[in-house]
C-alpha cells in the first residue's frame, strides 16, 4: 500500500492579511521541540538588536527585521520580475548585463529584499539566472546574517535557492579552479567554498535549534546535501525532505522552476575535503555533543526528524562516518548500540520503541535505521522488539510501514525465513486490513535473498482462497486486483473487464513473483498463459497491467517457449502497441526476447503500417528500435545484425539477467 506523504514543516509563503507594508515585522517563533526539554543545551546567548534583530534566548528565535523597503524599490523589482518572466534578450551577454544592472541598483538592500514577501520571490528567480561570480557577490552580502535569514519565513527560501545553486559553483571551483577574483577597497571576494564554510561556522553553535525551526530546517537539509556532495534534485523530492508541500504547490502555481539534476549526471558531485570535514563537524555537534534526551525529542519532532534521517543516510562508510551513525542510532534508541551484547531488559527503551514505531513522525526514523544500521544492531532490534510481534505491527496503520522496511532490508536468508514463517499464516488478515505492502515487501525480499519463495507464493494462494489441489486459473486475475476467489466469482463482467480495478500493490506483487524461480512462479505464470489472449492483450494498454506483462516477458525464469506463445498471441496488435504510451514498452520488451522468426513477423507488421507510425511520436521510436528502414532496404544485413544481437544476448545471459542488452553492454564498457 502506497504510503501517504508526511512532510516535516508547514512553510507559509502567502501574504499576511494586514494593512502594513509587505515587510514582515519582528515576530517571536518558538522552536523548542518538546515541553520536557529544549532542542539544544547551549548556554543562553544574547545578540545585540543592531546585529539584525535576532534574539537567542533558550532557543527561542525572533524574526529578523532589517528595515522597510522604499516603494520605488518594490516597484522597480516588480518590473524586473516582468522582464525575467518574459525575457527578450538577444544574447546571453545582454542577459548578463541586465542582471549586473539589477544587482547594482539594489546594492545595499540585499537583506531587506530577502526578508520582503514579494521581493524575495523575485530574488529567487534572479538568482537562478545569475552566473557564478554574481552568486558569490550576493552570498558575500548576506555573510554574518545566516542564522537570522535561515529562521526567516521569506529569506529562508532565498537561502535555500542560493545554497542549491552554489553547489554547482563549488564543483566548478574544485574541477577548474577559481577564474575570477575581486580585490577592492571592501576586501577580497572569497571563493564559494569559503563562503559556504562561513555560513556553517555561523550556524554551528545553533544547529540543534535551527533543525527544529520550521523555516530553517529545510535550509539545513539542503546545506547537508551540499556538504556531503549529494546532488540536489527537487523534482524527485517525494517525501518532502527538501521542500514542504506548500512550497511545492506555490512553485507549480506560479510557474517557478525547481532546481533539478540532469539525468546524465551522477547522484554524487565533487566537493572539497573541507566540506566533508564540515559535514562531520555538524554531525558531531548533533549526534555526539547533544544529550540523549535532546536527540530523542528531536526524533519525534516533525521538522527536525527529516534532518536526523539525512544525517543517518549521508554518513560515509569510513571509520568516522560509521562512528557518527552508530552514536546517533544509540542516542535515538536509548543506548541500544552500547548494550549490543547485553541480555538485560531495558524497560525505558522497550516503552520508547513501542512509542516510536507507532508515531507518525518517529516511525520514519526507524525505517531509515533499518536501512543503515550495522547487521548486529539490525539483529538486536529484530530479535528484541519485533520477533513474535510482526503480525500485530503489520496490522497497525503506521507501524506496518516500519515492518515493510524491516523486511526489505533483511540481512540473512535465515532471518527472512523466520519472518515468512511468522507472517504466512496472517496473510489473510493482512489482506483484509489492506496492508498489502507488507506482503509485497516479503515478495521482493525473497527475490533478493533467493529464499522462501515457494512458501510466500503458497501463502498468497491460500490467502486469496486458492487451496492446494484447486483450480488456480484465476490466480493472476485475483492477484492483480487483490481480490479473493469469491470476490472474482461474484463480480460482474463489466467489473472483471475494468482494468482500473488493478491494484498497484497487486501489480507489484506479480512483477516480483515472476522474478522468482521457475518452480515458485509456476502457479502465476500458468494462470497467465491460461487466460484468453484477447483479454490479456488489453492489459498492455493500462499502467498496472502493462508493467505486469512486461515483467513476465522480461523474466529470466519464464522459459522461451512460453514467451514465444505470448508474442504469437500479440500478432496483429504490434502496430497498435507501438502508438500507445504503455504498449510501446511491451513492444520493446517483446523485441528484446524474440527470436529471428518472431522479429521478421513483427517487422513485417510494422512495415504495413509504416506511414501511420512515421507520423506518430511513439510510432517513430518503434520504427527506429526495430530498424525498419534497414529491414526494407538491406534485409540480409538486418537479419545478420539481429542474429548477432541474439547470440550476444545468449552469451551474456548469465551476466545481464533481465537487463536489456544495450544497457548491459554499456555497463561493461564503463567498467
N, C-alpha and C positions, 0 to 999 in steps of 0.2 A: 504494500500500500504506500503510495507516494506520501512523503512527509509534508506536513504543512510548513510553509515558510515562517520561521520565527526569527525576526530580526532584533538586533540589540537595542537600538535607540529610536526615539521619535525626534527627528530633526526638522524643526519647523522653518519653512522658508517664506511663508506667507506674510503679507503686510499686517502689522498690528492695527487694530481698529482704534485709531487715535487721531486727534486733530493736530498733533505735534508734527514736527518735521520728520523726515524719513530716518534720520539718525537715531539709533537705539540709545535709550537712556540707561544709566547705570542701574542694573537690577541684580540683586543677590541671587546666586544659584548655589544651592547646597549640593555637594557631590558625595556626601557621606553615604556609603552603600548600605549600611545597616544601622539599626538603633544601638546594637551592642557595642560596636567598635567602629572607628573611622578607617578609611581605606589605607592610610599610611601613618606610621607613628613618628613622622618627623616632628621636631620641635616647632612650636608656633613661631612663625616668622612674619614680620611686618615689612611691607614695601611702601615707601612714601607715595602719597597720592600723585605727586608730579611725575612719577615714573610710568604713568599710563592709566591710573585709576584702578588698578587691580589690588585687592587686599587679600593676603593669605593669612588666615587665622583658623587653625584647627581644620584645615582642608575645606573651608568654605570660600568659594571664589565669587568675586563681584565682576559683573560685565564691564569690559573696558570701554572707556569713552575718551576719544581724542579730539573732541570738539566737533562743531557742526560745519557742514559744507555750505559754501555760498550757493545761492540759487543759480548763478551764472555757470558755476562748475557743474552742477547737476544737469542743467540744460545742455551744456557742451558734451557731457558724457552720453546723454540721450542721442545726440546727433552722431557721436562716434558709433553707438550701437547700430544705428540705421545703416551706416557705411559698412560695418562688419557683417551685418545680416545680408546685405545686398551689395557686395563689392564690385567695383567697376575698374579695377586696377589693370593697366595694360601689361604690366610685367611684375615679376617678383620684387624688383628693385623699387618700383612705385609703392608697393605694399609696405616694404621695409621703411621707406621714407615717411609714409603716413604714420606707421606705428611709432617711429622715432619722434615725430612731431607730437603725437599724443602724450608720450612719456615726458617730453619737455614741458608741455602745457600743464601737466598735473604734478610736476616735481614739487615735493614738499607736502603733498596731500595724500601720499600713498596709504598712510594709516587710516585717515578719515574715509577714504574711498573704500577700503577693505571692510570697514565696520558700518558702512551705509547699505541699506537694503538693496535698492535698485542698482547702485553703482558697483556693488560687489559682484552682482550677476554679470554686468558688462565687463568688469575687470577679468573675470574668468575667461570670457570669450577672447579678450585681448591677449591674455597670457598664452592661449593656445595657438595664436598666430605669431608669437614673438620668437626671435632667434635666441641662441644660447647666450650671447652677450647681454641682450635685453633682459633675459630671465635672471642672470646673475646680478645685474644692476638693481632690478626690482627686489630681489631677495635681500640684497645688501641693505636696502632702505628699510626693510622690516626687521633687521637684526636687533637683538636685545629685547624684542617685544613678543617672543614666541609664545610664552605661557598665556599672556593676555589675549593674543589673537587666536590661539588654539581653543580657548574656552569661550570664544565669542560666537554667537549664533550665526552671524553672516561671515565674519572673517575666517572662521574655521573652514568654510567651503573654498575660500580663496587659497588658504594654506594647503588644503588637500590637493587642489589642482596644481598649484605651484610645485609642490614636492614631487608629485607624479611626473610632471614634465621635466623636473630637474634630474630625474633618474637617467633619462636619455643623455643629458648634458654630461653627467658624471661618467657614463660609459664611454662617450666620445673622448673625454679627457684621459681616461685610462688607456684607450687604444691609440689616440692620435696626439695626446698631449694638449696643453693649453696654447691656442694660437693667438689669442688676443689678451693684452694686458692694459691696464689703465692706471697710471700713476699721476695723480693730480694733487692739488693742494689739500684735497679732502683725504688723501691717503690712497693706498694701493687697493685695487679691486681684487678680492680673494677669489680663488677658484671655487667652483660649485661644490667640490668635495669639502673644502674648509668651511664654506657657508652652512652646509648641512650639518657638519660636525658641531658648528657653533650653536645651531638650533638644539642639537642633542644635549650639549652642555647646559643650555638654558633650562631645558625641561627636566633634566636628570633629577634634581632634588625633589621634584613634584610629580614624578612619573606615576607613582601609586595612586595619587589623587586624580590625575588627569585621565587615566584609563577608565575611571568610573564617572567621568563628566560627560554629559550627553552630547556635547558638541566636540570636545577634544578627543574623545575615544576613537572616532573614525580617522582622525588625522594621525594619531599614534599608530594605528594599524597600517596606514599607508607608509609611514616612516619606517616601520619594522620590515615591510616588504622591500623597500628601497635598500635599507642597510644589509639585509640578508641576501640581496642580489636576486630576489624573485621578481619576475616581470609582472607589472600590474596590468590586469585586463578587466576593466569594469564591466564589459559586456558579458563576461562569464561569471559575474558575481551573483550566484544563485541563492546564497544563504545570507545575504545582507551583511557580509563581513566588511565590505568596502564602502557601501552607501546604504542609507536607510531607504525604506520603501517610498517615503515622501520625496526624498531627494531624487530617486529614480523616476518617479512619476512626474516630477517637475521638469526634468530634462526631456522627457518624452513629449510633454505638452508644449514646451517652449522651443522645440527643435534644436535643443542644445546637444552637443556631441559628447559621448562617453569617451574616456581615454581607453583605448583598446590596444591589444597586442596583435601584431600581424601574424597570420598563421604560419608564415615561413620562419618566424623567429622561435628560438627555443624558450622554454619556461624560465631559464636562468640567464642573467645578464652579468657582464663583467663589472666588478666593483673593486675599489682599492682595499688593501688589507686593513686600513684604518676603519672602514665601515664594518668589517667583520668584528674587529675589536670593540667598536662601539655597541654593536648588537649584543655582544657578550656582556658588556658593562651594564646595559639596560636590563638584560635578562637577569644578571646577578642582583641588580637593585630590586627587582620584583620577586625573583624566586628565592634568593638566599638571604638577602638583608631584611626582608619583610618577616613579620611574625606569622606563625601558623594560623592563628585565628583571623588575621587580616586576609591571608590568601584564601581561606575557606569562605570568608564573607564575600570576597570578590568573585568566587567561583559560582555563586548563585545570583550575582548582580547582572541584570540583563544587558548592561552596557559594557561592563568590564570583562564578562565571561568570554566574548569572542577574542579579546586580546590575549587571554590566557591560552585559548585554543591555538592561536597563531604562534605563541612562544613555544608551545609543545611541538607543533608541526615543523617549525622552521629551524630548530636546532640541528646542527650538523652532527654526523655520526663519528666525531672525533672525541677525544677524552674529555675536553671541556664541555662540549655540547651534550654528551651523554650524562655528565655530572649535573649540569644545569637542569636537564629534563627530569632526571631522577629526583633531584631535590624538589622540583616543582610538584611532581606526582606525589612525593612523600608528604608534602605540606597540604595538598588538596585532600588526600585520603588518610589523614590522621596518622602519619608515620608508618605506612604500610611497607615502604622500601626498607626502612630501618629495622622493622620487625619481620623481614622476609623469612627468616628461619625460625621464628618464634611460633610456638604452638599454643601460647596463652591467648585467652579470649580478651578482646578489647571492646567493652560494651559501648564506649563512646564512638569508636569507629564503626561498629555494627549499626548503631542507630543513625549515624551520619550517612552511611552508604545507602540505607533504606530511604532516607530523605532525598539524597542526591539523585538516585535512579528514577524517582517519581517526579522530580522537579522539572518544570517545563524549560528552565534555563540550565540548571546544573547537569541535566542528562546529556546535553550536547558535549560537555567537557568529558564525561565518561566515554562517550563514543570516540573522541579523539585519543583518550588514554589507551583504549583497546588497540588503536592503530599504531601507536608509537611506543608503548610500554615494552620493556625487556621481557623475554619469554618467562623468566622466573616470576615477575610481577603479574603478568597475564595469568599465569597458572595459579598464583596465590589468590587473586581476585575471583577467578572462576571457581576454584575448589572451596574457598571460604564463604563466599556470598551468593553464588549463583547455582552451583550444582545442587540439584534436588528442588530448585525453585524456578526452573526455566519455564514451566507451564504457567505458573502464577504470573511471572513478569511478562510472558509473551501475550497474555490476555489484557495487560494493562495498557491504557491509551497512550501513555508516554514511555513507560519502561520497555515496551516491545521494540522501540527503535534502538535502544541500547543492546537488547538481545540480538537484533539483526547485525549490529557491528561486532558483537562478541563472536558470532558465528562466522561472519565474513573475514575476520582476522584470526581465525583459529590457527594454532601453530603446529599441531601434530595430528596425524590421522587418528590416533587413539582418542584424543580429545573430541574430535568430530564424531566418532562412533558413539562415544558416551552421550553426546548431545542428541544424536539421532535416536538412540535407544530411549532417552528420557522423553523426547518430544513426539516420536512417531505415533504413539497411542493417542495423542492430543490433537492431531491434525484436524479431526472432525470439529472439535471445539474451536480451534484457531480459525478455521474457515468460516464457521457460523458467526464468529465475532468480527470477521472482516480484517483480521491481522495477517493478510496474505504475504506480506513482506518477510515474515519470519520463515515461512516455508520456502519462499524464493531464495532467501539467503542460504538456506541449507542446501538447496539445489546447486547454487553457484559454488559453495564451499566444497561440495562433493566432487564437482568437476575439477576444481583447482587442486584438491588433495588426492584425487583419484581413489576415493574411499567411500564406502557406504552408499554407492549409487543405486544398487538394486533395492536396498531397504527403503530408500526415500521414495522411489517410484511406486513400490508396492504400498507404502503408507498413503501416498496420494490417491492411488486407485481405491483403496479401502475408504478413505475419507470422502471420495466422490461417489461411493456406493457401487463400486465395481469389484465385488469379491472374487477371489481366485476361482477359476473354472467358469466364470460367467462370460457372456458375450461382451467384448470390450470395443466393439466397432465405434461407438460414440465417445470414446475416451478423449480424443483430440478436441471434439466439439465442446465437451463439458469442461475440459481443462482451459481452453481458450476463453470461456465465459465465466469460469469459477462457479459452475452450476453442478448440482448433484444429478445423478441419472434420472431421478424422479422429476426434477425441475425441467430437464430436457424433454422427457416424455410428455409432460403436461403443457409444454409451450406450444403456441400456435405456429403455423407455417410461416407467418409473417415475422414472428419473433425469432424463429430459427434462421430466417434469411437476413435478418437485420445485422449487418456487420458492425454496427456501433455498439452491439451488445458485447463485443470482445472486450475483455478486461485487460488493462495494462499489465498487471502482475501475472495474469494467466498467460499472456503472450511471452513475457519474460521467462516464466517457468518452462514453457515449451521450448524456447530458444536455449535454455540451459540443459534441459533433458536430452535434446538431440546431440549435444556435445558429449554425452556420457558414452560408455562402452556399448557395443552393439547389443549385448545381452540385456543391459539395463534399459536402453531406449526402445527395445523391440515393441512393447505394447503400444507406445505412442506412434512410432513410425508405421507399424502395421495398420493402426487405426486411420492414419492419414492416407495411406495408399488405398484403403477400402472405401473411401468417400467417392461420391460422384464427381468425375473430373470437372464438370461444368460448375458445380458448387465450389470446389476448391479454387478454380480459376478466378472466381470473384474475390477471393482473399487478396489477390495481387493488387487490387485497387483500393485497399484500406490500409491505414497505418499499422495497426496491430497485426492484421493477417499477413501483410507483405513481409514484415520482419520475421514472423514465424516461418513463412515459406522460404525466405532467404536462408535462414538458419538450417533448414532441412536440406536444401540444395547444397549448401557450402560445407555441411558437416562431414568430417573425415571418417566418421563411424557409420555413415549411411552408405551401403555398397553401391557400386557403379550401375548394376542392373536396375536398382530402384530409381536412381537418378535418371537413367535413360527413359524409364516409364513416365516419370514426372515431366520430363522435357517433351516426350512424344505427345502427352496429353495436352500440351500447350500449343501444338501445331495449329496454325491458322490465327493465332492470337498475338503473335510476336510484334506485328506492326502496331497493334493497339497498345500493347505493353510499352513499346518504345516511346509513345507520346504521353504516357501517364507518369506523374511525379513519383509514384510508388512503384508502378510496374516496370519503369525503366531500370530500377535496381535489380528486379527479378531477371530481366533480360541479360543484364551484365553478369549476374551470378551463373545463369544457365550457360552463357557463352564460355565462361572460365572452366566449367566442368564438362562441357560437351565434347564428344569425340568428333572426328573429322566429318563423318556422315551426317551427324546432327547439325554441325555448323553449316554444311552445304545447304541443308533444308532451311535453316534459319535465314541464311544469307539470300537464298532464292526468294523467300517470302518478303524480305526487306526490299529487294530489287523491284519486285512487283509494285511495291508501294513507295518507291523512292521519291517520286515527285511530291507526294503528300508529306513524307517525312522530312524532305530537304527544306521545307518552308516552316518547319516546327522546331523550336529551340531544343527540345529534348530529343526529337527525332534526328536532328543533325548529329548530335552526340552519339546516338546509336549507330548511325551510318559510319562515323569515324571509328568507333570502337571495333566494329566488325570489318573494317577496311573494305567496304563495299565497292569503292572505286577500283581498287586493285582486283577484287573478285571479278568485276566485269571485264577489265581490260587485260589483265595478266593473270589469268586463272591459275595456271600452273605454278607461278611464283607464290600466289596466295595459298595454294594447297601446301607447298613446301614450307612456307612460313608457319602456317598453323600446325602442321605436323611437328615442326621443330619446337614450337611452344609447348605442344603436348608432351614431347619427350623430356623437355626441361622440367615440366611440372611433375612428371613421374619420377625423375631423377632426384628432385629436391623435396619430394612429398614428406619425407621424414623430418625435414628441417622446417618447412614453411607451414605445415599443417593446413589450416583453412584460411591462411593469409593469401590474398591474390598474388599471383606470380610476379607481376611487375613491381609491386611493393616489396616483395621478398628479395628480389634481385637488387633493388636499390639499397636495401638494408645491408646486403652482403658487400656491395661496393663501398658503402660508408665505412663498414667495419674493416 
